[in-house]
């Protein structure tokens, strides 16, 4: 079994239903092509949304995700709980800590979240309680789990540059990482 990320919903500044429906339509066909035994996940970019407003903003996304038989969703900023453990596994941790502190005012960026999400879904980082929100019946019943030994990610072609940067500058410096763990399909 694999952990399949069908799509990554990015915050577009408002409740942009046109964007959401476009993503839904684009990835619905891909969802039907995945092995039904695979675990499907969706990452929700909530960096600029106060936690109190996440439910309002993401309710339509979650409703559509359940329609696509998505098993789990998780919020990007919840990955901050894994920051220290992730950095402790990096052979370039001092450089990363300095860059995050100086260039990004201590805030993780997309490439950091991508690396953390991959390592979590592979079980290479400890999962914080409640990180993965079960959406499907089989997930709620504990019949499937978000952590698997292989990853498959469907990504928009426009994300290839940041994925390549994440692999080169972050993941290849992780003591537990192997590029064999993940397959990326750009659509």
ZITADA-V71446 format. One record per pair of residues at least 4 apart in sequence whose C-alpha atoms are under 8 Angstrom apart, sorted by the first residue. I is the first residue (numbers start at 1). GAP is how many residues later the second one is. Records with the same first field share a line. If there is no record, write none. Layout:
I=GAP ; GAP
This chain:
1=36 ; 37 ; 38 ; 147 ; 148 ; 149
2=36 ; 37 ; 146 ; 147 ; 148 ; 149 ; 150
3=35 ; 36 ; 37 ; 38 ; 118 ; 143 ; 144 ; 145 ; 146 ; 147 ; 148 ; 149
4=34 ; 35 ; 36 ; 37 ; 147 ; 148 ; 149 ; 150
5=35 ; 36 ; 37 ; 38 ; 146 ; 147 ; 148 ; 149
6=21 ; 24 ; 25 ; 34 ; 35 ; 36 ; 147 ; 148 ; 149
7=16 ; 20 ; 34 ; 35 ; 36 ; 146 ; 147 ; 148
8=34 ; 35 ; 36 ; 37 ; 147
9=11 ; 14 ; 33 ; 34 ; 35 ; 36
10=34 ; 35 ; 36
11=34 ; 35 ; 36 ; 37
12=4
15=42
16=4
17=4
18=4
19=4
20=4 ; 41
21=4
22=4
23=4
24=4 ; 40 ; 41
25=4
26=4
27=4
28=4 ; 40
29=4
30=4
31=37 ; 38
34=4
39=31 ; 32 ; 33 ; 105 ; 106 ; 107
40=29 ; 30 ; 31 ; 32 ; 106
41=29 ; 30 ; 31 ; 32 ; 33 ; 105
42=23 ; 28 ; 30 ; 31 ; 32
43=30 ; 31 ; 32 ; 33
44=29 ; 30 ; 31 ; 32
45=30 ; 31 ; 32
46=4 ; 8 ; 29 ; 30 ; 31
47=29 ; 30
49=4 ; 5
50=4
53=4
54=4
55=4
58=4
59=4
60=4
61=4
62=4 ; 11 ; 73
63=4
64=4
65=4 ; 5
66=4 ; 5 ; 69 ; 70
69=67
70=65 ; 66
71=63 ; 64 ; 65 ; 66 ; 67 ; 68 ; 73 ; 75
72=60 ; 61 ; 62 ; 63 ; 64 ; 67 ; 74
73=59 ; 60 ; 61 ; 62
74=4 ; 57 ; 58 ; 59
75=4 ; 56
76=4 ; 37
78=53
79=4 ; 34 ; 37 ; 38 ; 52
80=28
81=47
82=4 ; 34 ; 43 ; 44 ; 45 ; 46
83=4 ; 33
84=4
85=4 ; 40
86=4 ; 30 ; 39
87=6 ; 9 ; 10
88=5
89=4 ; 85 ; 86 ; 87
90=80 ; 83 ; 84 ; 85
91=82 ; 83 ; 84
92=4 ; 81
93=4
94=4
95=4
96=4
97=4
98=4
99=4 ; 5
100=4 ; 5 ; 6 ; 7 ; 8
101=4 ; 5 ; 6
102=4
104=4 ; 5
108=4 ; 5
109=4
110=4
111=4 ; 51 ; 52 ; 54 ; 55 ; 59
112=4 ; 54 ; 58
113=4
114=4 ; 49 ; 52
115=4 ; 51 ; 52 ; 55 ; 56
116=4 ; 9
117=4
118=4 ; 33
119=4 ; 5 ; 6 ; 58
120=4 ; 5 ; 6 ; 7 ; 27
121=25 ; 26 ; 27 ; 30
122=25 ; 26 ; 27 ; 28 ; 29 ; 59
123=4 ; 24 ; 25 ; 26
124=52
127=4
132=14
134=5 ; 6
135=4 ; 5
136=4
137=4
138=4 ; 5 ; 6
139=4 ; 5 ; 6
149=32
150=31 ; 32
151=30 ; 31 ; 32
152=30 ; 31 ; 32 ; 33
153=29 ; 30 ; 31 ; 32
154=30 ; 31 ; 32 ; 33
155=4 ; 5 ; 29 ; 30 ; 31 ; 32
156=4 ; 30 ; 31
157=29 ; 30
159=4
160=4 ; 26
161=4
162=4
163=4
164=4
165=4 ; 5
166=4 ; 5
167=4 ; 5
168=4 ; 5
169=4
170=4
171=6
172=5 ; 6 ; 7
173=4
177=4
